[in-house]
Amino acid sequence: MIKKIEKLIVKYITKSATSSDLDKLSEWVKNPDNEQMFKDYIQTHYAITYNVNNPEEKIAIEKFLGTIKKEKSIVYRLKRQSILKYAAAAVLIGILTYYSTNSLDTNSPATTTPVIIVNNSNNNVETERNKATLTLEDGTVIDLEKNKTYQTDRVNSTGKELVYKTENTAKSEVTYNYLTIPRGGQFYVKLSDGTEVWLNSESQLKYPVAFIEGISREVELVYGEAYFDVSPSTDHQGAKFKVVNQNQEVEVFGTEFNIKAYKNEDVITTLVEGKVTVSNSFSKQNLLPNQQSKLSLKNKNITINQINVYSEISWKKGIFSFKSKSLKEIMTTLSRWYDVDILFTNTDLEKIKFNGVLSKQDNVKEILETIKNTNFINAYEITKNKIIIK
């Protein structure tokens, strides 16, 4: 399937399609061959695999297709309720499909009846989207959160973002701030050189309040995940931009890229536009758009692969997109976003691989219910801020 069309379908399913997107998608499905391709794609990727032959689900997919044709002039998110009425069951809340792993028999669904155990009546683990703490040079800590403003002569925060005054400094000494995002949070900051940074849950960024004029601009992703849209060096007297952490350095040439550098995890850098050089003490590699580097913490090697950029950066748009990810990897991501600890009673369950697209607005219980419906897990238990997968 053409990647552009695949992206349109995913955007439609995840409530992020625009009127223009719907226009293109509705025109594409007018072709009978494309219509069949659409049905096959939904069944293959976004229907619960063990239930794919259910006649009611096939009817749902037909209605889902019909809805797209009818709504090409309407922004999808405004029609959420009517869309949900027709979406396939697995599409209702986040969409997950599973496929074979070496460790488990996946030729047929589990025969035992799933059981949900909830020990806490308040089992809807909620999360606020925009929250962070700003640490100033003198150690002062300021909470940045919804409905709370912060302003000085150099920086302004609405509680949703942090924007620094556009300026450079001729001073040799640089004043640094730290922006720390807790589990369950995310935040946006615009640095003094115009560089934009989106920070994911459980992340910390160290950066100058103002960069030294004409000198290489350097920030540190202490840990976590961040998406950078870097102001080009041509706007700053040729000053390059660098992102460092304890394991690698990324030299930037005016570009957009994503770095994932969580504690005790391999460091992953994904290039969207432009060019970057990734290096450490042992290796130096150039990245081109749609390429991803992976720095192994074990052997310090850097490997390069072609990847689907959309799946890697969709978190910035409020979407979790998983392709060939183990349940353990998925749960690690969800634990950060929903600020919960997730435990497995059976380590074999960690190895099951899924494809999926989940909205960050989804309720964690609904996501768990969708996963349980694959019949690979028998139950899940929610107690305060802990989830046990059984």
C-alpha positions as CSV (number, residue, x, y, z in Angstrom):
1,M,0.0,0.0,0.0
2,I,1.2,3.5,-0.8
3,K,2.7,5.0,2.3
4,K,0.8,8.3,1.9
5,I,-2.5,6.4,1.8
6,E,-1.5,4.2,4.8
7,K,-0.8,7.4,6.8
8,L,-4.2,8.9,5.9
9,I,-5.9,5.7,7.1
10,V,-4.0,5.8,10.4
11,K,-4.7,9.5,10.8
12,Y,-8.4,8.9,10.2
13,I,-8.6,6.0,12.7
14,T,-6.7,8.0,15.3
15,K,-9.0,11.1,15.0
16,S,-6.3,13.3,13.6
17,A,-7.4,13.6,9.9
18,T,-8.1,17.0,8.5
19,S,-10.7,17.9,5.9
20,S,-8.0,17.8,3.2
21,D,-6.9,14.3,4.4
22,L,-10.5,13.1,4.2
23,D,-10.8,14.5,0.7
24,K,-7.8,12.6,-0.5
25,L,-8.9,9.4,1.2
26,S,-12.4,9.5,-0.1
27,E,-11.2,10.0,-3.7
28,W,-8.8,7.1,-3.3
29,V,-11.4,4.6,-2.1
30,K,-13.7,5.3,-5.1
31,N,-11.5,2.9,-7.1
32,P,-12.9,-0.6,-6.5
33,D,-9.4,-2.1,-6.2
34,N,-8.4,0.5,-3.7
35,E,-11.6,-0.2,-1.7
36,Q,-10.7,-3.8,-1.4
37,M,-7.2,-2.9,-0.5
38,F,-8.6,-0.7,2.3
39,K,-10.7,-3.6,3.6
40,D,-7.7,-5.9,3.6
41,Y,-5.6,-3.3,5.4
42,I,-8.1,-2.8,8.2
43,Q,-8.5,-6.6,8.6
44,T,-4.7,-7.2,8.6
45,H,-3.6,-4.4,10.7
46,Y,-6.4,-3.0,12.8
47,A,-8.8,-5.8,13.5
48,I,-8.4,-8.2,16.3
49,T,-6.8,-11.1,14.5
50,Y,-8.7,-14.0,16.1
51,N,-12.0,-12.3,15.4
52,V,-11.3,-11.3,11.8
53,N,-13.8,-13.8,10.3
54,N,-16.7,-12.6,12.5
55,P,-19.5,-11.5,10.0
56,E,-20.4,-8.6,12.3
57,E,-16.9,-7.2,12.1
58,K,-17.0,-7.4,8.3
59,I,-20.2,-5.4,8.3
60,A,-18.5,-2.9,10.7
61,I,-15.6,-2.5,8.3
62,E,-18.1,-1.9,5.4
63,K,-19.8,0.8,7.4
64,F,-16.4,2.2,8.4
65,L,-15.5,2.5,4.7
66,G,-18.9,4.1,4.0
67,T,-18.4,6.7,6.7
68,I,-15.1,7.9,5.1
69,K,-16.9,8.4,1.7
70,K,-19.6,10.5,3.4
71,E,-17.4,12.7,5.5
72,K,-14.7,14.0,3.1
73,S,-15.7,17.6,3.8
74,I,-15.9,17.3,7.6
75,V,-13.0,17.4,10.0
76,Y,-12.9,13.9,11.5
77,R,-12.4,14.9,15.1
78,L,-15.7,16.8,15.1
79,K,-17.5,13.7,14.1
80,R,-16.0,11.4,16.7
81,Q,-19.2,9.9,18.1
82,S,-20.7,9.0,14.7
83,I,-17.4,7.5,13.6
84,L,-17.1,5.4,16.7
85,K,-20.5,4.0,15.9
86,Y,-19.3,2.4,12.8
87,A,-15.6,1.7,13.5
88,A,-14.5,-2.0,13.8
89,A,-14.5,-3.2,17.4
90,A,-10.7,-3.1,17.6
91,V,-10.6,0.4,16.3
92,L,-12.9,1.8,19.0
93,I,-10.1,2.4,21.4
94,G,-6.7,1.9,20.2
95,I,-5.9,-0.7,17.7
96,L,-3.8,-3.8,18.3
97,T,-3.0,-6.9,16.3
98,Y,-0.8,-9.7,17.2
99,Y,1.3,-12.1,15.2
100,S,3.4,-15.2,15.9
101,T,6.3,-15.3,18.3
102,N,8.7,-18.2,18.9
103,S,7.8,-18.4,22.5
104,L,4.0,-18.8,22.3
105,D,1.6,-20.8,20.1
106,T,-0.3,-18.2,18.2
107,N,-2.2,-20.4,15.8
108,S,-5.3,-20.2,17.9
109,P,-6.7,-18.0,20.6
110,A,-6.4,-19.0,24.2
111,T,-9.2,-21.4,25.4
112,T,-9.4,-20.1,28.9
113,T,-12.0,-17.4,29.7
114,P,-10.3,-14.0,30.5
115,V,-11.0,-12.6,33.9
116,I,-10.7,-9.0,34.9
117,I,-9.7,-8.3,38.5
118,V,-10.1,-4.8,39.8
119,N,-9.3,-4.1,43.4
120,N,-9.7,-0.4,43.3
121,S,-13.0,1.3,42.4
122,N,-11.0,4.3,41.1
123,N,-9.3,2.3,38.4
124,N,-9.3,4.9,35.7
125,V,-5.7,6.0,35.8
126,E,-5.7,9.6,34.5
127,T,-2.9,11.9,33.4
128,E,-2.5,15.6,32.8
129,R,-0.8,16.3,29.5
130,N,1.2,19.5,30.1
131,K,3.3,19.6,33.2
132,A,6.9,20.2,34.0
133,T,9.3,21.7,36.5
134,L,11.7,24.5,35.6
135,T,14.9,24.6,37.6
136,L,16.8,27.9,37.5
137,E,20.6,28.5,37.8
138,D,20.3,29.3,41.5
139,G,18.3,26.1,42.3
140,T,14.9,27.6,42.4
141,V,12.2,25.2,41.2
142,I,9.1,26.4,39.5
143,D,6.1,24.2,38.7
144,L,4.7,24.6,35.2
145,E,1.2,23.3,34.8
146,K,-2.3,24.0,33.5
147,N,-3.8,27.3,34.5
148,K,-0.5,28.5,36.0
149,T,1.6,31.2,34.4
150,Y,5.2,32.2,34.9
151,Q,6.9,35.2,33.4
152,T,10.2,37.1,33.7
153,D,12.1,39.5,31.4
154,R,13.6,36.4,29.6
155,V,10.9,33.7,29.6
156,N,7.2,33.2,29.6
157,S,5.0,30.2,30.4
158,T,1.3,29.7,29.9
159,G,1.4,26.4,31.7
160,K,1.3,24.6,28.3
161,E,4.6,25.8,26.9
162,L,7.8,27.7,27.8
163,V,9.1,30.4,25.4
164,Y,12.4,32.2,25.9
165,K,13.1,35.7,24.6
166,T,14.9,35.6,21.2
167,E,18.4,36.8,22.1
168,N,22.1,35.8,22.1
169,T,24.7,36.9,24.6
170,A,28.3,38.2,24.1
171,K,29.2,37.0,27.6
172,S,31.6,34.1,28.1
173,E,29.5,32.7,31.0
174,V,26.3,30.9,30.2
175,T,23.3,30.6,32.5
176,Y,21.6,27.2,32.3
177,N,18.0,26.1,33.0
178,Y,16.7,22.5,33.5
179,L,13.3,21.5,32.2
180,T,12.1,18.2,33.8
181,I,9.0,16.4,32.6
182,P,7.6,13.8,35.1
183,R,6.0,10.5,34.2
184,G,2.5,11.3,32.8
185,G,3.6,14.6,31.4
186,Q,4.8,16.3,28.3
187,F,5.9,19.9,27.5
188,Y,7.0,22.2,24.7
189,V,9.9,24.7,25.0
190,K,11.1,27.3,22.5
191,L,14.8,28.2,23.1
192,S,16.3,31.6,22.7
193,D,17.7,30.8,19.3
194,G,14.3,29.8,18.0
195,T,14.8,26.1,18.2
196,E,11.6,24.2,19.2
197,V,11.7,21.2,21.5
198,W,8.9,18.8,22.4
199,L,9.7,16.7,25.5
200,N,8.0,13.4,26.2
201,S,7.2,11.9,29.6
202,E,10.0,11.2,32.1
203,S,12.5,13.5,30.4
204,Q,15.0,16.2,31.3
205,L,16.7,18.9,29.1
206,K,19.5,21.2,30.1
207,Y,20.0,24.3,28.0
208,P,21.3,27.9,28.0
209,V,18.9,30.7,28.8
210,A,20.8,32.5,26.0
211,F,23.4,31.2,23.6
212,I,26.8,32.8,23.1
213,E,26.8,34.7,19.8
214,G,28.8,32.9,17.1
215,I,29.7,29.9,19.3
216,S,28.4,26.4,18.8
217,R,24.9,26.0,20.5
218,E,24.8,23.0,22.8
219,V,22.0,21.5,24.9
220,E,21.9,18.3,26.9
221,L,19.2,15.7,26.8
222,V,20.0,14.4,30.3
223,Y,17.5,11.5,29.9
224,G,14.2,10.8,28.2
225,E,12.8,11.6,24.7
226,A,12.7,14.8,22.8
227,Y,11.8,16.0,19.3
228,F,13.9,18.9,18.0
229,D,13.1,21.4,15.2
230,V,16.4,23.3,15.1
231,S,16.9,26.9,14.0
232,P,19.5,26.7,11.1
233,S,23.1,27.8,11.6
234,T,22.7,30.3,8.8
235,D,20.5,32.3,11.1
236,H,23.2,32.3,13.8
237,Q,26.5,33.3,12.2
238,G,27.2,29.7,11.3
239,A,26.9,28.4,14.9
240,K,26.2,24.7,14.8
241,F,23.7,23.0,17.1
242,K,24.6,20.0,19.2
243,V,22.6,17.7,21.5
244,V,24.7,15.7,23.9
245,N,24.0,13.1,26.6
246,Q,26.3,10.8,28.6
247,N,26.4,8.3,25.8
248,Q,26.5,10.2,22.5
249,E,26.7,13.6,20.7
250,V,24.5,14.6,17.8
251,E,25.8,17.4,15.6
252,V,23.0,19.2,13.7
253,F,22.8,21.0,10.4
254,G,19.4,22.8,10.7
255,T,16.9,19.9,10.8
256,E,14.2,17.9,12.6
257,F,14.9,14.8,14.5
258,N,14.0,12.7,17.5
259,I,16.2,11.4,20.3
260,K,15.1,8.7,22.7
261,A,17.6,8.3,25.5
262,Y,15.9,6.8,28.6
263,K,18.0,5.5,31.5
264,N,19.3,2.0,31.0
265,E,18.0,1.9,27.4
266,D,19.8,2.0,24.0
267,V,19.9,5.5,22.6
268,I,17.8,5.9,19.4
269,T,18.1,8.9,17.1
270,T,15.6,9.3,14.2
271,L,16.1,11.8,11.4
272,V,13.0,13.4,9.8
273,E,14.6,16.2,7.8
274,G,18.1,17.6,7.0
275,K,21.3,15.9,8.2
276,V,22.9,15.0,11.6
277,T,26.1,13.3,12.7
278,V,25.8,10.8,15.6
279,S,29.0,10.0,17.4
280,N,30.6,8.6,20.6
281,S,34.1,7.6,21.6
282,F,34.1,4.6,19.3
283,S,32.1,5.6,16.2
284,K,30.8,8.4,14.0
285,Q,27.8,8.0,11.7
286,N,25.9,10.3,9.3
287,L,22.1,10.1,9.2
288,L,19.9,10.8,6.3
289,P,16.1,11.4,6.4
290,N,14.1,8.3,7.3
291,Q,17.1,6.7,8.9
292,Q,17.6,5.8,12.5
293,S,20.7,5.2,14.6
294,K,20.8,2.9,17.6
295,L,23.6,3.1,20.1
296,S,24.0,0.0,22.1
297,L,24.7,0.6,25.7
298,K,26.2,-2.9,25.9
299,N,28.9,-2.6,23.2
300,K,28.8,1.1,22.3
301,N,28.3,0.3,18.6
302,I,26.1,2.5,16.5
303,T,23.9,0.8,13.8
304,I,21.9,2.6,11.1
305,N,18.5,1.4,9.7
306,Q,15.8,2.7,7.3
307,I,12.6,3.2,9.3
308,N,9.0,4.4,9.2
309,V,9.5,7.9,10.6
310,Y,5.8,8.4,11.4
311,S,5.7,5.5,13.9
312,E,8.7,6.9,15.7
313,I,7.5,10.5,16.1
314,S,3.7,10.1,16.4
315,W,3.9,10.6,20.2
316,K,4.4,14.3,19.5
317,K,1.0,14.4,17.8
318,G,-0.7,12.6,20.7
319,I,-0.5,9.1,19.2
320,F,1.4,6.0,20.2
321,S,2.2,4.0,17.1
322,F,3.7,0.5,17.6
323,K,5.1,-1.7,14.8
324,S,6.5,-5.1,15.7
325,K,6.9,-4.0,19.3
326,S,6.8,-6.5,22.2
327,L,4.2,-6.2,24.9
328,K,7.0,-5.3,27.3
329,E,8.1,-2.4,25.1
330,I,4.5,-1.2,24.7
331,M,3.9,-1.4,28.5
332,T,7.2,0.5,29.2
333,T,5.9,3.3,27.0
334,L,2.4,3.3,28.6
335,S,3.9,3.1,32.1
336,R,5.6,6.5,31.5
337,W,2.6,8.1,30.0
338,Y,0.1,6.9,32.6
339,D,2.5,7.1,35.5
340,V,2.0,3.5,36.6
341,D,4.2,0.6,37.3
342,I,3.5,-2.5,35.2
343,L,4.4,-6.0,36.2
344,F,4.1,-9.3,34.4
345,T,3.3,-12.5,36.3
346,N,4.5,-14.6,33.3
347,T,7.6,-13.3,31.5
348,D,6.6,-15.1,28.3
349,L,3.9,-12.5,27.9
350,E,6.5,-9.8,27.6
351,K,7.7,-11.3,24.3
352,I,4.3,-11.2,22.4
353,K,4.6,-8.7,19.5
354,F,1.9,-6.3,18.4
355,N,1.2,-3.7,15.9
356,G,-0.9,-0.9,17.2
357,V,-2.1,2.7,17.1
358,L,-3.3,4.2,20.4
359,S,-4.4,7.7,21.2
360,K,-2.7,9.3,24.3
361,Q,-6.2,10.4,25.3
362,D,-7.3,6.8,25.7
363,N,-8.1,5.5,29.2
364,V,-5.5,3.0,30.3
365,K,-8.2,0.5,31.3
366,E,-9.7,0.6,27.8
367,I,-6.3,-0.1,26.3
368,L,-5.8,-3.0,28.6
369,E,-9.2,-4.3,27.7
370,T,-8.3,-4.2,24.0
371,I,-5.1,-6.2,24.7
372,K,-7.0,-8.7,26.8
373,N,-9.4,-9.3,23.9
374,T,-6.6,-10.9,22.0
375,N,-6.8,-13.8,24.5
376,F,-3.0,-13.8,25.0
377,I,-3.4,-12.4,28.5
378,N,-6.0,-13.8,30.8
379,A,-6.4,-10.9,33.1
380,Y,-5.1,-7.6,34.3
381,E,-5.3,-6.1,37.8
382,I,-5.2,-2.4,38.6
383,T,-4.4,-1.4,42.2
384,K,-3.7,2.3,42.7
385,N,-0.7,3.1,40.4
386,K,0.2,-0.5,39.7
387,I,-0.9,-2.7,36.9
388,I,-0.3,-6.5,36.9
389,I,-0.6,-8.4,33.6
390,K,-1.5,-12.1,34.0
